[in-house]
Structure formats: structure tokens, C-alpha cells
Amino acid sequence: MTLKLYYHPLSSFCHKVLIALYENNTPFEPVMIDLGNAASRADLHRLWPVTKFPVLRDDAKDRTVPESSIIIEYLDLHYPGPTKLVPHDTDAANEMRLKDRFYDLHVQVPMQKIVGDRIRPADKRDPFGVEQARAALKTAIDMAEKDLAGRTWVMGDAFTLADCAAAPALFYADLVMPFTSTHKTVAAYFERLKARPSYARVLKEAEPFMQFFPRG
Ligand SMILES: N[C@@H](CCC(=O)N[C@@H](CS)C(=O)NCC(=O)O)C(=O)O
């Protein structure tokens, strides 16, 4: 198989890429990384010394592609399918990239801060940083509530890379700071995401691992 995805089934950024792969039924070999296992960690480190997943390896083109958004752009370019994840129109693509950055940087990053703090040693916790992350996450969800009004997907009628970013960002955001009773528009969009077959499949596959998520 030409494509290999180095990933972990609980990782939100990996979910983002899995959605893109499943949207277009793109064949790939999943390679699960266990960062607690030295050999597995070394496999990822060899490919991308930053040692963060997901990383896509394309043997046919001899390309190693890290970073979830870049991976999805790469798939859209080299392995296109029925769902066009990056709009053809360059202006729409520019707007879509802003929304992708929004869900990564302003939803995922504060969410990761809150979750990451839960698995730190007790004497290394950062309550002030977590408080700041909660405020940032609240601002982002408020913004999404306005932005998603009247839209089926982040960009309107078409499902794009930005929805791949939004789905896991909102899933984990809801676990750390539930929004479904306060933000009805985001909640309805999140329901549509969960009903989308590509994301439903990602969630189903993650289920057995969810017991390891630090619920606080
Ligand atoms: N900007 C990166 C972020 C990747 C990232 O933060 N991955 C997390 C998992 S969701 C990770 O590898 N964490 C392991 C670690 O930091 O040790 C992307 O978009 O792919």
C-alpha cells in the first residue's frame, strides 16, 4: 500500500486526517504509534523529529507529510475523491484555511492545554494557564456560534477540510467544557458532524480507547 498513516486512535489531529481519508475512501495502512513504547516512538521520530502525529508517508512519491492540514491538502491534491476538501476557488480556499486555523489554534490548542494539564504530575500543574485556556475556548465557541448560523458545514453547503478540523476540536472541547446546552447552533452542527459517515466511523474506531481519555 502506498500510503501509511502514523497515528493514535485518541488523537484529535489524527481524527481530522482520518475523516479526510474516509470521506474519499482513500486506501491507506494505519500504523498505530505508542509514544510510551521506545521502538514505536523512534519510528515516528525518524519520520518527523517533532514526534507528533499524524504523519503521512507516501512511499510511491517518496514523500513524508506531517501536519494535519498539510496532509489533507496533500491528499486533496494527489489522491482526490468525490469530496473536494479544498475548494477550487482560491478565494474560498483562503477563507476555508482561516476557518481551519481557527479550529486548530483557537479550539484545539486551548482544549489540549486543559487536557494536558490533567496528565501532568500534581506539582507541575498550571491552574492559571488552564483558566486562560478555558477563557480562550469560551471565546472561540462563542465565535463559532455566530459563524455557523445558517450554514450546514463550516463553508456552507460543501464539506471541506475545515469540517475535518472542526469535528475533533468540538468533540474534545465538549468533553472539557460542555457547550451543547448553551450554544445551540454549534450543538446542531456537531450533531450533523457525528452523523456524517466518515466521522461516525472515526468515533466508532476510537470508542475502545476512550476509557484512556483523562476526564478530569
Ligand atoms: N499541528 C499539528 C499538531 C499535532 C499534535 O499536536 N498532535 C498531538 C496529538 S493530537 C501529539 O502528537 N501529541 C503527542 C505529544 O505532544 O507528545 C497537526 O496539525 O498535525
The ligand as a Tripos MOL2 file, in Angstrom:
@<TRIPOS>MOLECULE
LIG
   20    19     1     0     0
SMALL
NO_CHARGES

@<TRIPOS>ATOM
      1 N1         -0.0370   20.9580   14.3330 N.3       1 LIG1
      2 C1         -0.0500   19.5300   14.4340 C.3       1 LIG1
      3 C2         -0.4270   19.1410   15.8420 C.3       1 LIG1
      4 C3         -0.2060   17.6600   16.0950 C.3       1 LIG1
      5 C4         -0.3960   17.3080   17.5700 C.2       1 LIG1
      6 O1         -0.4270   18.1790   18.4660 O.2       1 LIG1
      7 N2         -0.5360   16.0060   17.8200 N.am      1 LIG1
      8 C5         -0.6710   15.5380   19.1860 C.3       1 LIG1
      9 C6         -1.8040   14.5470   19.2980 C.3       1 LIG1
     10 S1         -3.3950   15.2570   18.9780 S.3       1 LIG1
     11 C7          0.5830   14.7800   19.5860 C.2       1 LIG1
     12 O2          1.2680   14.2130   18.7570 O.2       1 LIG1
     13 N3          0.8610   14.7480   20.8720 N.am      1 LIG1
     14 C8          1.9530   13.9790   21.3810 C.3       1 LIG1
     15 C9          2.9260   14.8000   22.1440 C.2       1 LIG1
     16 O3          2.8230   16.0360   22.1210 O.co2     1 LIG1
     17 O4          3.8070   14.1850   22.7710 O.co2     1 LIG1
     18 C10        -1.0220   18.9420   13.3980 C.2       1 LIG1
     19 O5         -1.9050   19.6810   12.9390 O.co2     1 LIG1
     20 O6         -0.8730   17.7800   12.9940 O.co2     1 LIG1
@<TRIPOS>BOND
     1     1     2 1
     2     2     3 1
     3     2    18 1
     4     3     4 1
     5     4     5 1
     6     5     6 2
     7     5     7 1
     8     7     8 1
     9     8     9 1
    10     8    11 1
    11     9    10 1
    12    11    12 2
    13    11    13 1
    14    13    14 1
    15    14    15 1
    16    15    16 2
    17    15    17 1
    18    18    19 2
    19    18    20 1
@<TRIPOS>SUBSTRUCTURE
     1 LIG1         1 GROUP 0 **** ****
